[in-house]
Amino acid sequence: MSKAGDIEDGENRGIDEMNVPLLKQGKTVASGQDDKLDGSDNGGSLGMVLLSTFVAVCGSFEFGSCVGFSAPTQSGIRGDLGLTLSQYSMFGSILTIGAMIGAITSGRIADFIGRKGAMRMSAAFCIIGWLSIYIAKGVFLLDVGRVFTGYGIGVFSYVIPVFIAEIAPKNLRGGLTTANQLMIVIGASTAFLMGTVVTWRTLALTGLLPCIILLVGLSFIPESPRWLAKVGRQKEFEMALQRLRGRDADISHESAEIQDYIEDIKQLPKAKMVDLFQRKYFRPLIIGVGLMVCQQFGGINGIGFYASETFSLAGLSGKVGTVAWASIQVPITILGAILMDKSGRRPLIMVSATGTFLGCSLAGLSFYLKTHQVMLDWVPLLVLAGVLIYIAAFSIGTGPVPWVIMSEIFPINVKGVAGSLVTLVNWFGAWAVSYTFNFLISWSASGTFFLYSGVCAMTVLFVAKMVPETKGRTLEEIQASINA
């Protein structure tokens, strides 16, 4: 996710405020806001802000539901529809293809039809996608539905944190934007849990509920004041800001600041992708791309998308494993959000990557023992422990921290195109890992986890060598550190 400057800059911003599968951004938008966008601290009513945030994060819950759908449903879908391993791997991974397309187009769409309009469109795509999956009798409608839901969450992942950042007062922006990541995790965990007790078609229908709540709720909340100001709808801008700050609140100061900031943004040069390859941007580009490669190729979307089958392969009940996964992910994500501004970015991601290395190594060792018929009674428990250590460690640092660092290392004039490139690398990694996971597991379960553990070990070395600490430093200090 990115700074407010990029949120307001429709030409440059692309998709840098996105979330990725199974992971999201924590306080990124909040921490990246320019000081000129001070929210109102005048004690106005917060009811409309909280209602607007609740409505918006229904889309975040939908995001998590889409990501979590494939984990508990693999055996059911393959059994009912006779899908081959290759066909199900494509079904699971094609979500990320749709999300890439949605992410690429999200910035322009949110600028053209507004933040609420973009959320309405995303919800419509998700509804069509879930209905296609529900009525599917073969692989074609399954894949079509998965692409549609992928496109919807690709747009959601951009527009929801942007909308929340643009409506929230400065003093609440951090906590409210954290709700985006938390609801993604809750949505995925809910899909994991429900998938153990209902059929896959029923689970698809439950994906409609957050979309319906979102569509109804959007009728009762205002549009983003900053977007209204940017497109010149002055009267609606003032009415929306007044509704968000309270009937008796004085909005004159905040209103003037928003409009001044928008004018400043319009004066910035429009960056192009080729500008990123200038020498002065080379190191931040390596850091941003490198962190996303380390995050995705450590295996998160393969392990997450097909968790149930991984547990079953180890001789453990897939339902028990997915329930354990879902139970641990939410509290660990909350802990990570608390620690991010206390411990610093570098220590948190290095400890996290060390934990993912240990988790993958333990799971890999367990499958190795199973292959050689050694300690067979211990294999299911060791695999469960390894996977849970992995997801706990990932959720606390390797998942959210790269997005925070990305929002801090790029200068504002290239942040939009840089965010677009880095996020595309992330989505491509998500597709590559989720598509190849089942094939790798069929080749060697132990080898697959040892491969991921190697990437996790390299993550520690990469962060130690290349990534600066950004906690408690101004953007100017961060830039000076990188350039030095």
Disulfide bonds with the S-S distance in Angstrom:
none
